[in-house]
Amino acid sequence: MIKTKIYFRLFGFLILIGFTSCEKSVKKFSNEDRYASIFPDYNGLVIPPNIAPLNFYIKESGSKYHVEIYSKNGDKLIIQQKSPKILIPVNAWHKLIKQNAGNKISIDIYCKKEKWIKYKSISDSIASEPIESYLAYRLIGNARAYSYFRKIGLYQRNIENFDESTIFENTAAKHGCLNCHSFWNADPKMLTIHFRAVKPGTLLKRGDKMEYLKTKTKYTMTSFVYPAPAWHPGGNYLAFSLNKANLNSFYKVTKNVVSEWTDYASDIVVYNLKTNTVTTSPKISSKSRENTPAWSPDGKMLYFISAPETKKNDYYNQIWAKYSLLRISYDTATNTWGDVDTVLSSRQTGKSISFPAISPDGRYVLFCMLDHGYFATYDKTSDLYILDLKTNKYHRLDISSSSAESFHDWSQNGRWIVFSSKRLDDIYSFPFIAYFDKNGNTGKPFVLPQKDPLFYGTFLKHFNRPTFVKAKIDLNPRQVRDFIYNTEPKNVIFDSTVDVDALSGATWIAKHKP
């Protein structure tokens, strides 16, 4: 009796499979000699072997849609439905791309109108090198002056699926500003976050230990500002800029009113985490405006940008400044500085350089270059460039667009770049990912996949400063809030051995020293 039941159940299951296969098969169709129009554009990509499903929307009319996703190994994924919104099962997708790392993956799209139409097959490549599992970013509204933003939040997203969680929102800090998160080697346990206006300070997390720092000293004119990225490879030093800034609005010919975040003074300092001391040198605290520091992977060189001196009310020279790329050697063991070396001059490029980031192998410098200034977020002239330190040649990356490209970050294996771009609507910055091969070639960039493929058409916030993280950050909003409000900030100490009077005004040591 039991055997009979099992037989009939198995027979019924096999019949069900047969009917399902027949229903999902498209045997009669005509070919359309073009690609189906889809959003986002996921055709011709190089994708990580651990990326979330590339859900998409078919922008073709039809009463029914049929999609087949397949590669060299594994089972074909088949989706047939009335909706043009294609949501790929997460587990089945990961099984397929994991089995086919290094291979091509194809997507066949059919639309049923009076009859079935098959479009040209979409073909992507699955890279062998994975991407970090998480992305941290700030979500911020579309306003020009950051001080007027009502709600700002720092969030983290699992790149392998669609899970997003909140690290902190400024609603828990009376709507004060928070910005400039930075990680040591993409480690979720080693990070800094700045808090402005309300209970100002810098949150420093190292392992399970958290500290809250008051980074303004009597020898420095501002608190720490840009870590871009500022962690020394050894994990015991952080480089920051000190910035006196203006927010200027002006009218560009043939363009609308544009806001420019500019500096009339800026210097660079280095913070020693072990001794809680801040040091600098007259070579990086000069009349010129030094900004956006970044360490070389071996920790021997500190890269930064620099523009000529200006005055507080000299808005013209603040706005139209052109920054060059410089570097200086620094020996952390002896606290000694070398000489400043100009890596790429604005006189040579005719443009302004911003936010340099050195590749993990130390060969390339990735940076923004724009017509003037350094705040690339709102400037359509800002493109991504690469400098080969081996050949000293630079060029515009073809992953750039006619819209503003801004904040960017390297994956730890050096094979992936994430950056903010306004290319979808020229209004909001969204995170894009691109492959970077060992020869310096880039793959076609693609927007971070979302569960709802129409997400970017309705989401009204900027993804600001997307940063790779290896794993989930073990922080939650309540934990951060309670720590900030219940902790008295620790004063950082200025290095008493420094005997300079920085002429820019970002540090004024000589006249304050006893």
FIDO-966806 format. One line per 10 residues: number of its first residue (from 1); their letters; for each residue x, y, z of C-alpha. Coordinates in nm, 3 decimals, m for minus. Each point is the difference from the previous one (the first is absolute). Layout:
BEGIN
NUM> A> X,Y,Z ~ ...
//
This chain:
BEGIN
1> MIKTKIYFRL> 0.000,0.000,0.000 ~ 0.279,0.238,0.095 ~ 0.196,m0.088,m0.315 ~ m0.308,0.077,m0.213 ~ m0.038,0.344,0.156 ~ 0.365,0.077,m0.059 ~ m0.032,m0.114,m0.363 ~ m0.304,0.216,m0.068 ~ 0.160,0.299,0.171 ~ 0.316,m0.043,m0.205
11> FGFLILIGFT> m0.203,m0.047,m0.319 ~ m0.199,0.315,0.075 ~ 0.322,0.194,0.067 ~ 0.148,m0.111,m0.334 ~ m0.319,0.103,m0.182 ~ 0.016,0.339,0.173 ~ 0.360,0.045,m0.112 ~ m0.100,m0.090,m0.356 ~ m0.282,0.253,m0.009 ~ 0.218,0.268,0.157
21> SCEKSVKKFS> 0.275,m0.053,m0.258 ~ m0.248,0.013,m0.287 ~ m0.154,0.316,0.136 ~ 0.336,0.170,0.033 ~ 0.141,m0.103,m0.333 ~ m0.024,0.241,m0.292 ~ 0.022,m0.213,m0.312 ~ m0.145,0.225,m0.265 ~ 0.131,0.353,m0.027 ~ 0.140,0.252,m0.243
31> NEDRYASIFP> 0.341,0.163,0.046 ~ 0.043,0.373,0.050 ~ 0.343,0.121,m0.112 ~ 0.053,0.232,0.296 ~ 0.036,m0.012,0.375 ~ m0.309,0.040,0.214 ~ m0.010,0.335,0.175 ~ 0.051,m0.063,0.372 ~ 0.067,0.204,0.313 ~ 0.253,0.007,0.150
41> DYNGLVIPPN> 0.233,m0.065,m0.293 ~ 0.161,m0.333,0.090 ~ 0.131,m0.092,m0.344 ~ 0.372,m0.046,m0.073 ~ 0.118,0.006,0.360 ~ 0.274,m0.162,0.201 ~ m0.164,m0.096,0.330 ~ 0.137,m0.139,0.327 ~ m0.061,m0.369,0.077 ~ m0.178,0.104,0.322
51> IAPLNFYIKE> m0.220,0.288,m0.114 ~ m0.373,0.020,0.078 ~ m0.243,m0.101,m0.277 ~ m0.014,0.246,m0.289 ~ m0.374,0.059,0.018 ~ m0.129,0.202,m0.294 ~ m0.309,0.147,m0.161 ~ m0.086,m0.081,m0.363 ~ m0.098,0.320,m0.179 ~ m0.179,m0.184,m0.282
61> SGSKYHVEIY> m0.378,m0.032,m0.030 ~ m0.145,m0.347,0.027 ~ m0.262,m0.217,0.167 ~ 0.256,m0.248,0.127 ~ 0.375,m0.013,0.061 ~ 0.241,m0.289,m0.005 ~ 0.361,0.022,0.122 ~ 0.270,m0.268,m0.004 ~ 0.331,0.049,0.183 ~ 0.275,m0.254,m0.057
71> SKNGDKLIIQ> 0.372,m0.065,m0.020 ~ 0.243,m0.281,m0.073 ~ m0.067,m0.187,0.324 ~ m0.308,m0.056,0.211 ~ m0.373,0.021,m0.051 ~ m0.170,0.260,m0.216 ~ m0.214,0.252,0.188 ~ m0.340,0.047,m0.165 ~ m0.251,0.271,0.087 ~ m0.333,0.032,m0.184
81> QKSPKILIPV> m0.262,0.248,0.116 ~ m0.235,0.281,m0.099 ~ 0.204,0.269,0.174 ~ 0.299,0.165,m0.177 ~ 0.173,0.034,0.339 ~ 0.251,m0.286,0.017 ~ 0.096,m0.105,0.354 ~ 0.265,m0.273,0.000 ~ m0.001,m0.248,0.293 ~ 0.302,0.082,0.216
91> NAWHKLIKQN> 0.113,m0.355,0.085 ~ m0.037,m0.133,m0.353 ~ 0.186,0.303,m0.139 ~ 0.293,m0.044,0.238 ~ 0.023,m0.368,m0.074 ~ 0.020,0.073,m0.372 ~ 0.259,0.281,0.012 ~ 0.214,m0.184,0.256 ~ 0.017,m0.304,m0.229 ~ 0.100,0.220,m0.293
101> AGNKISIDIY> 0.262,0.240,0.134 ~ 0.220,0.087,m0.297 ~ m0.272,m0.091,m0.253 ~ m0.264,0.190,m0.196 ~ m0.359,0.022,0.116 ~ m0.285,0.051,m0.247 ~ m0.349,0.144,0.036 ~ m0.264,m0.078,m0.263 ~ m0.309,0.219,0.000 ~ m0.329,m0.085,m0.172
111> CKKEKWIKYK> m0.308,0.223,m0.017 ~ m0.343,m0.123,m0.103 ~ m0.201,0.244,m0.208 ~ m0.215,m0.169,m0.263 ~ 0.270,m0.264,0.002 ~ 0.327,m0.059,0.182 ~ 0.297,0.218,m0.096 ~ 0.356,m0.089,0.103 ~ 0.254,0.280,0.029 ~ 0.376,m0.024,m0.036
121> SISDSIASEP> 0.168,m0.177,0.292 ~ 0.151,0.220,0.268 ~ 0.349,m0.114,0.090 ~ 0.196,0.085,0.315 ~ 0.327,m0.135,0.139 ~ 0.040,m0.136,0.352 ~ 0.338,0.098,0.143 ~ 0.206,m0.239,0.207 ~ 0.073,0.265,0.263 ~ m0.271,0.072,0.260
131> IESYLAYRLI> m0.107,0.337,0.132 ~ m0.030,0.101,0.365 ~ m0.322,m0.121,0.160 ~ m0.117,0.340,0.124 ~ m0.024,0.361,m0.110 ~ m0.027,0.288,0.248 ~ m0.144,0.333,m0.114 ~ m0.169,0.316,0.114 ~ m0.352,0.078,m0.125 ~ m0.063,0.369,m0.029
141> GNARAYSYFR> m0.271,0.217,m0.154 ~ 0.035,0.212,m0.312 ~ 0.101,0.329,0.159 ~ 0.302,0.216,m0.065 ~ 0.086,0.101,0.354 ~ 0.068,m0.300,0.221 ~ m0.078,0.197,0.314 ~ m0.366,0.019,m0.106 ~ m0.052,m0.373,m0.048 ~ m0.274,m0.121,0.227
151> KIGLYQRNIE> 0.081,m0.368,m0.012 ~ 0.337,m0.158,m0.068 ~ 0.079,m0.363,0.060 ~ 0.291,m0.240,m0.023 ~ m0.102,m0.342,m0.126 ~ 0.149,m0.332,m0.104 ~ m0.116,m0.230,m0.275 ~ 0.081,m0.365,m0.058 ~ 0.121,m0.003,m0.363 ~ m0.071,m0.372,m0.027
161> NFDESTIFEN> m0.371,0.048,0.066 ~ m0.231,0.293,0.070 ~ 0.030,0.033,0.378 ~ 0.052,0.358,0.119 ~ 0.040,0.112,0.359 ~ 0.044,0.333,0.174 ~ 0.327,0.084,0.173 ~ m0.114,0.341,0.117 ~ m0.251,0.273,m0.092 ~ 0.032,0.361,0.103
171> TAAKHGCLNC> m0.359,m0.001,0.129 ~ 0.158,m0.156,0.310 ~ 0.235,0.299,0.031 ~ m0.239,0.294,m0.040 ~ 0.057,0.000,m0.378 ~ 0.369,0.084,0.025 ~ 0.228,m0.086,m0.291 ~ 0.195,m0.325,m0.021 ~ 0.252,m0.066,m0.272 ~ 0.325,m0.141,m0.130
181> HSFWNADPKM> m0.001,m0.361,0.113 ~ 0.326,m0.182,m0.063 ~ 0.127,m0.357,0.053 ~ 0.338,m0.161,0.045 ~ 0.041,m0.256,m0.281 ~ m0.380,m0.031,m0.029 ~ m0.007,m0.146,0.352 ~ m0.342,0.052,0.164 ~ 0.166,0.006,0.343 ~ 0.237,0.288,m0.084
191> LTIHFRAVKP> m0.183,0.319,m0.095 ~ m0.048,0.371,0.058 ~ m0.314,0.215,m0.031 ~ m0.020,0.378,0.046 ~ m0.291,0.164,0.181 ~ m0.063,0.372,m0.048 ~ m0.202,0.277,0.169 ~ m0.165,m0.215,0.271 ~ 0.244,m0.158,0.247 ~ 0.278,0.040,m0.259
201> GTLLKRGDKM> 0.286,m0.245,m0.009 ~ 0.152,m0.298,m0.180 ~ m0.107,m0.354,0.081 ~ 0.295,m0.238,m0.015 ~ m0.070,m0.373,0.011 ~ 0.285,m0.253,0.030 ~ m0.114,m0.354,0.058 ~ m0.243,m0.001,0.291 ~ 0.135,0.330,0.135 ~ m0.161,0.333,m0.087
211> EYLKTKTKYT> 0.130,0.349,0.071 ~ m0.149,0.342,m0.053 ~ 0.258,0.263,m0.093 ~ m0.002,0.377,0.023 ~ 0.246,0.079,m0.278 ~ 0.014,0.379,0.018 ~ 0.308,0.122,0.189 ~ 0.125,0.349,0.086 ~ 0.260,m0.043,m0.275 ~ m0.246,m0.095,m0.272
221> MTSFVYPAPA> m0.282,0.208,m0.140 ~ m0.244,m0.284,m0.074 ~ m0.083,m0.353,0.097 ~ 0.094,m0.290,m0.225 ~ m0.179,0.008,m0.334 ~ 0.087,m0.224,m0.296 ~ 0.137,m0.351,0.037 ~ 0.008,m0.090,m0.369 ~ 0.088,m0.283,0.082 ~ 0.231,0.093,0.286
231> WHPGGNYLAF> 0.086,m0.323,0.180 ~ 0.368,m0.087,m0.005 ~ 0.055,m0.364,m0.110 ~ 0.143,m0.080,0.342 ~ m0.328,0.100,0.162 ~ 0.156,0.234,0.261 ~ m0.009,0.333,m0.186 ~ m0.267,0.207,m0.168 ~ 0.056,0.295,m0.233 ~ m0.261,0.275,m0.008
241> SLNKANLNSF> m0.044,0.337,m0.161 ~ m0.092,0.312,0.198 ~ m0.226,0.224,m0.205 ~ m0.136,0.352,0.027 ~ m0.281,m0.003,m0.253 ~ m0.255,0.218,m0.176 ~ m0.318,m0.106,m0.176 ~ m0.022,0.225,m0.306 ~ m0.286,0.032,m0.247 ~ 0.056,0.159,m0.338
251> YKVTKNVVSE> m0.130,m0.005,m0.355 ~ 0.179,m0.189,m0.275 ~ m0.053,0.103,m0.360 ~ m0.251,m0.238,m0.166 ~ m0.051,m0.172,0.335 ~ m0.215,0.051,0.308 ~ 0.108,0.132,0.337 ~ 0.264,m0.234,0.135 ~ 0.121,m0.038,0.356 ~ 0.370,m0.052,0.058
261> WTDYASDIVV> 0.153,m0.131,0.320 ~ 0.335,0.178,0.012 ~ 0.291,0.046,0.241 ~ 0.178,0.323,0.078 ~ 0.244,m0.190,0.224 ~ 0.084,m0.367,0.042 ~ 0.288,m0.206,0.136 ~ 0.074,m0.364,0.074 ~ 0.072,m0.162,0.334 ~ 0.076,m0.356,0.109
271> YNLKTNTVTT> m0.159,m0.153,0.309 ~ 0.187,m0.266,0.199 ~ m0.258,m0.237,0.147 ~ 0.244,m0.148,0.252 ~ 0.111,0.329,0.154 ~ m0.315,0.207,m0.072 ~ 0.219,0.269,m0.156 ~ m0.033,0.210,m0.314 ~ 0.303,0.099,m0.204 ~ 0.070,0.187,m0.320
281> SPKISSKSRE> 0.279,0.161,m0.199 ~ 0.044,0.345,m0.160 ~ 0.021,m0.192,m0.328 ~ m0.366,m0.109,0.026 ~ m0.117,0.299,0.206 ~ 0.098,0.285,m0.223 ~ m0.153,0.305,m0.166 ~ m0.132,m0.236,m0.266 ~ m0.323,m0.191,0.055 ~ 0.084,m0.365,0.070
291> NTPAWSPDGK> m0.294,m0.238,m0.002 ~ m0.145,m0.356,m0.032 ~ 0.292,m0.217,0.119 ~ 0.050,m0.367,m0.094 ~ 0.278,m0.243,0.095 ~ 0.191,m0.224,m0.237 ~ m0.053,m0.372,0.075 ~ 0.352,m0.035,0.142 ~ m0.062,0.292,0.236 ~ 0.308,0.190,m0.113
301> MLYFISAPET> m0.170,0.273,m0.202 ~ m0.282,0.237,0.080 ~ m0.182,0.126,m0.311 ~ m0.209,0.318,0.006 ~ m0.127,0.282,m0.219 ~ 0.113,0.361,0.020 ~ m0.115,0.337,m0.138 ~ 0.160,0.346,0.030 ~ m0.059,0.228,0.297 ~ m0.315,0.211,0.015
311> KKNDYYNQIW> m0.181,0.229,0.244 ~ m0.325,m0.046,0.190 ~ m0.199,0.242,m0.216 ~ 0.177,m0.076,m0.327 ~ m0.290,m0.206,m0.136 ~ 0.125,0.008,m0.357 ~ 0.327,m0.177,0.078 ~ m0.175,m0.237,0.236 ~ m0.250,m0.108,m0.264 ~ 0.230,m0.010,m0.301
321> AKYSLLRISY> 0.295,m0.160,0.175 ~ 0.172,m0.290,m0.171 ~ 0.150,m0.269,0.221 ~ 0.312,m0.201,m0.080 ~ 0.089,m0.348,0.126 ~ 0.297,m0.010,0.239 ~ 0.163,m0.248,0.235 ~ 0.245,m0.002,0.287 ~ 0.187,m0.280,0.175 ~ m0.060,m0.056,0.370
331> DTATNTWGDV> 0.181,m0.235,0.236 ~ m0.240,m0.092,0.279 ~ 0.278,m0.160,0.206 ~ 0.205,0.321,0.022 ~ m0.275,0.256,m0.068 ~ 0.203,0.154,m0.281 ~ m0.116,0.149,m0.329 ~ 0.164,m0.001,m0.341 ~ m0.039,0.255,m0.278 ~ m0.320,0.078,m0.186
341> DTVLSSRQTG> m0.015,m0.146,m0.351 ~ m0.244,0.119,m0.266 ~ m0.155,m0.312,m0.154 ~ m0.239,0.168,m0.245 ~ m0.028,0.377,m0.038 ~ m0.314,0.193,m0.088 ~ 0.218,0.195,m0.244 ~ 0.058,m0.327,m0.181 ~ m0.362,m0.114,0.003 ~ m0.176,0.337,m0.028
351> KSISFPAISP> m0.249,m0.136,0.252 ~ m0.037,m0.055,0.372 ~ 0.064,m0.328,0.182 ~ m0.208,m0.129,0.290 ~ m0.015,m0.294,0.244 ~ 0.297,m0.218,m0.102 ~ m0.020,m0.368,0.093 ~ 0.297,m0.234,m0.049 ~ m0.063,m0.353,m0.132 ~ 0.081,m0.282,0.243
361> DGRYVLFCML> 0.300,m0.106,m0.210 ~ 0.136,0.356,0.011 ~ 0.015,0.040,m0.378 ~ m0.298,0.224,m0.076 ~ m0.151,0.319,0.135 ~ m0.375,0.030,m0.055 ~ m0.133,0.354,0.026 ~ m0.265,0.244,m0.117 ~ 0.099,0.279,m0.235 ~ m0.224,0.298,m0.063
371> DHGYFATYDK> 0.024,0.350,m0.144 ~ 0.065,0.164,0.337 ~ m0.023,m0.056,0.374 ~ m0.002,m0.337,0.171 ~ m0.361,m0.063,0.103 ~ m0.105,m0.221,m0.288 ~ m0.349,m0.096,0.115 ~ m0.188,0.277,m0.183 ~ 0.235,0.060,m0.291 ~ m0.090,m0.157,m0.334
381> TSDLYILDLK> 0.357,0.049,m0.121 ~ 0.125,m0.249,0.260 ~ 0.126,m0.325,m0.154 ~ 0.200,m0.294,0.132 ~ 0.365,m0.017,m0.100 ~ 0.280,m0.248,0.059 ~ 0.371,0.070,0.035 ~ 0.245,m0.285,m0.057 ~ 0.285,0.063,0.243 ~ 0.217,m0.242,m0.195
391> TNKYHRLDIS> m0.021,0.195,m0.327 ~ m0.108,0.340,0.140 ~ m0.278,0.010,m0.260 ~ m0.357,0.091,0.082 ~ m0.330,m0.019,m0.188 ~ m0.372,0.040,0.041 ~ m0.168,m0.330,0.079 ~ m0.269,m0.104,m0.246 ~ m0.227,m0.084,0.293 ~ m0.057,0.376,0.029
401> SSSAESFHDW> m0.311,0.164,m0.144 ~ m0.127,0.347,m0.086 ~ m0.134,0.031,0.355 ~ 0.182,0.058,0.328 ~ 0.216,m0.285,0.127 ~ 0.116,0.039,0.357 ~ 0.099,m0.204,0.307 ~ 0.173,m0.329,m0.084 ~ 0.165,m0.296,0.173 ~ 0.216,m0.303,m0.086
411> SQNGRWIVFS> m0.081,m0.357,0.098 ~ 0.276,m0.163,0.203 ~ 0.100,m0.229,m0.288 ~ 0.023,0.299,m0.233 ~ m0.238,m0.150,m0.256 ~ m0.310,0.210,0.077 ~ m0.078,0.369,0.019 ~ m0.311,0.153,0.153 ~ m0.088,0.363,m0.066 ~ m0.289,0.245,0.016
421> SKRLDDIYSF> m0.150,0.119,m0.327 ~ m0.297,0.212,m0.107 ~ m0.025,m0.162,m0.343 ~ m0.349,m0.143,0.055 ~ m0.181,0.333,0.033 ~ 0.262,0.276,0.040 ~ m0.145,0.075,0.344 ~ 0.075,m0.279,0.246 ~ 0.327,m0.181,0.065 ~ m0.031,m0.378,m0.004
431> PFIAYFDKNG> 0.269,m0.266,0.057 ~ 0.154,m0.162,m0.307 ~ 0.241,m0.293,m0.010 ~ 0.260,m0.072,m0.268 ~ 0.259,m0.271,m0.054 ~ 0.366,0.102,m0.015 ~ 0.235,m0.261,m0.148 ~ 0.373,m0.050,0.066 ~ 0.088,0.200,m0.313 ~ m0.198,0.306,0.106
441> NTGKPFVLPQ> m0.302,m0.063,m0.223 ~ m0.351,0.055,0.133 ~ m0.323,m0.183,m0.062 ~ m0.332,0.166,m0.069 ~ m0.131,0.155,0.327 ~ m0.334,m0.113,0.142 ~ m0.218,0.146,0.270 ~ m0.020,m0.187,0.330 ~ m0.276,m0.263,m0.045 ~ m0.320,0.055,0.197
451> KDPLFYGTFL> m0.281,m0.241,0.082 ~ m0.242,0.226,m0.188 ~ 0.160,0.079,m0.337 ~ m0.201,0.326,m0.015 ~ 0.144,0.115,0.333 ~ 0.222,0.272,m0.146 ~ m0.290,0.162,m0.182 ~ m0.180,0.086,0.325 ~ 0.276,0.030,0.263 ~ 0.064,0.366,0.080
461> KHFNRPTFVK> 0.332,m0.001,0.185 ~ 0.369,0.000,m0.086 ~ 0.221,m0.299,0.071 ~ 0.296,0.192,0.136 ~ 0.353,m0.139,0.047 ~ m0.060,m0.372,m0.076 ~ 0.274,m0.200,0.173 ~ 0.083,m0.371,m0.014 ~ m0.016,m0.199,0.325 ~ 0.099,m0.365,0.040
471> AKIDLNPRQV> m0.286,m0.095,0.232 ~ m0.289,0.147,0.194 ~ 0.083,0.287,0.236 ~ m0.092,m0.098,0.354 ~ m0.166,0.328,0.095 ~ m0.362,0.105,0.034 ~ m0.158,0.347,0.028 ~ m0.088,m0.030,0.370 ~ 0.348,m0.121,0.089 ~ 0.161,0.291,m0.186
481> RDFIYNTEPK> m0.242,0.255,0.147 ~ 0.048,m0.119,0.357 ~ 0.377,m0.006,m0.035 ~ 0.017,0.353,m0.144 ~ m0.231,0.156,0.257 ~ 0.146,m0.182,0.299 ~ 0.367,0.043,m0.089 ~ 0.206,0.309,0.065 ~ 0.220,0.054,m0.307 ~ 0.370,m0.062,0.057
491> NVIFDSTVDV> 0.221,0.294,m0.096 ~ 0.268,m0.080,m0.252 ~ 0.343,0.145,0.078 ~ 0.209,0.200,m0.242 ~ 0.356,m0.125,m0.045 ~ 0.221,0.230,0.209 ~ 0.306,m0.081,m0.212 ~ m0.148,0.177,m0.303 ~ 0.151,0.347,m0.026 ~ m0.170,0.164,m0.294
501> DALSGATWIA> m0.239,0.284,m0.053 ~ m0.218,m0.119,m0.282 ~ m0.060,0.301,m0.216 ~ m0.338,m0.112,m0.132 ~ m0.164,0.051,0.338 ~ m0.117,m0.358,0.027 ~ 0.261,m0.032,0.270 ~ 0.158,0.286,0.190 ~ 0.254,m0.159,0.222 ~ 0.277,0.252,0.065
511> KHKP> m0.211,0.277,0.151 ~ m0.187,m0.242,0.227 ~ 0.293,m0.202,0.124 ~ 0.125,0.088,0.350
//
